[in-house]
Amino acid sequence: MDCLFCKIIKGEIPSSKVYEDEYVYAFNDINPMAPVHVLVVPKAHIKNVDEINGENSANIAKIFEAIPKIAKACSLENGYRVITNCGEDGCQSVMHLHFHILGGKKLPETMA
């Protein structure tokens, strides 16, 4: 598989790791849109939200269990935003499900 995020998870491409456990890998975005911009990905390759099903949804639960830990480690005490994009029209740039944690400042309401 020629997936950028799968290669990052395997250590084939370097990243600035923020968090890792058995199911989840998180790293700093190389093009941050906020002072804190972390990408959180399941280690299992899931293309996007449309591919979440009964067989893989536990991976998504693990992501949402990890997000508060990651936010705390990044000192996001005043809040943060979690975003995911799905498909071409949703501006998904890497076809491996991922969630953006954005924070570190007051975010504008229109930021997506």
C-alpha positions as CSV (number, residue, x, y, z in Angstrom):
1,M,0.0,0.0,0.0
2,D,1.3,3.4,-0.9
3,C,-0.3,5.4,1.9
4,L,1.6,8.3,3.4
5,F,0.1,7.9,6.9
6,C,0.7,4.2,6.9
7,K,4.4,4.9,6.1
8,I,4.6,7.4,8.9
9,I,3.0,5.0,11.3
10,K,5.6,2.3,10.3
11,G,8.4,4.8,10.8
12,E,9.3,4.7,7.1
13,I,8.7,8.5,6.9
14,P,9.8,10.7,9.8
15,S,7.2,12.6,11.9
16,S,7.1,14.6,15.0
17,K,5.2,12.1,17.2
18,V,3.0,13.5,19.9
19,Y,1.3,10.3,21.0
20,E,1.2,6.6,20.3
21,D,-0.6,3.5,21.6
22,E,-1.6,0.2,20.2
23,Y,-4.4,1.7,18.0
24,V,-3.6,5.3,17.5
25,Y,-0.7,7.4,16.2
26,A,-0.6,11.2,16.5
27,F,1.9,13.7,15.1
28,N,2.3,17.4,14.4
29,D,1.0,18.6,11.1
30,I,3.8,19.9,8.8
31,N,1.5,22.7,7.7
32,P,-0.1,23.9,10.9
33,M,-3.3,26.0,10.8
34,A,-3.0,26.9,14.5
35,P,-0.3,27.1,17.2
36,V,-1.2,23.4,18.0
37,H,-2.1,21.3,15.0
38,V,-1.9,17.5,15.6
39,L,-3.1,14.8,13.2
40,V,-4.6,11.7,14.9
41,V,-4.8,8.6,12.8
42,P,-5.9,5.0,13.4
43,K,-3.0,2.6,12.9
44,A,-5.5,0.4,10.9
45,H,-5.9,1.8,7.4
46,I,-9.4,3.2,7.1
47,K,-9.8,5.4,4.0
48,N,-12.3,7.9,5.5
49,V,-15.5,8.3,7.5
50,D,-17.5,6.5,4.8
51,E,-15.5,3.3,5.5
52,I,-16.3,3.2,9.3
53,N,-18.3,0.1,10.0
54,G,-19.0,-2.5,12.7
55,E,-15.7,-4.2,12.1
56,N,-13.5,-1.2,12.5
57,S,-15.5,1.3,14.6
58,A,-13.6,0.3,17.8
59,N,-10.5,2.0,16.2
60,I,-12.5,5.2,16.1
61,A,-13.5,4.9,19.7
62,K,-9.8,4.5,20.6
63,I,-9.0,7.7,18.8
64,F,-11.7,9.6,20.7
65,E,-10.3,8.1,24.0
66,A,-6.9,9.4,23.0
67,I,-7.8,12.9,21.9
68,P,-8.3,14.3,25.4
69,K,-4.9,12.8,26.5
70,I,-3.3,14.4,23.5
71,A,-5.0,17.8,24.1
72,K,-3.8,17.7,27.7
73,A,-0.2,16.9,26.7
74,C,-0.4,19.8,24.3
75,S,-1.6,22.2,27.1
76,L,-4.9,22.9,25.4
77,E,-6.7,23.7,28.7
78,N,-9.0,26.3,27.2
79,G,-10.4,24.1,24.5
80,Y,-9.6,22.9,21.0
81,R,-11.3,21.8,17.8
82,V,-11.4,18.3,16.3
83,I,-12.0,18.1,12.5
84,T,-12.0,15.4,9.9
85,N,-12.4,15.8,6.1
86,C,-14.1,13.1,3.9
87,G,-13.5,12.7,0.2
88,E,-12.5,15.1,-2.5
89,D,-15.2,17.7,-1.9
90,G,-14.5,17.6,1.8
91,C,-10.8,18.4,1.0
92,Q,-9.4,15.2,2.3
93,S,-5.8,15.4,1.2
94,V,-4.6,11.9,2.4
95,M,-6.9,9.0,1.9
96,H,-6.3,7.6,5.4
97,L,-8.9,8.6,8.0
98,H,-7.4,11.3,10.3
99,F,-8.6,13.9,12.8
100,H,-7.1,17.3,13.2
101,I,-6.7,18.7,16.7
102,L,-6.4,22.5,16.5
103,G,-5.8,24.8,19.4
104,G,-3.4,27.0,21.2
105,K,-5.4,30.2,20.6
106,K,-9.0,31.4,20.2
107,L,-10.1,29.9,16.9
108,P,-12.4,31.7,14.5
109,E,-15.9,30.3,14.1
110,T,-15.4,30.0,10.3
111,M,-12.2,27.9,10.5
112,A,-12.9,24.5,9.1
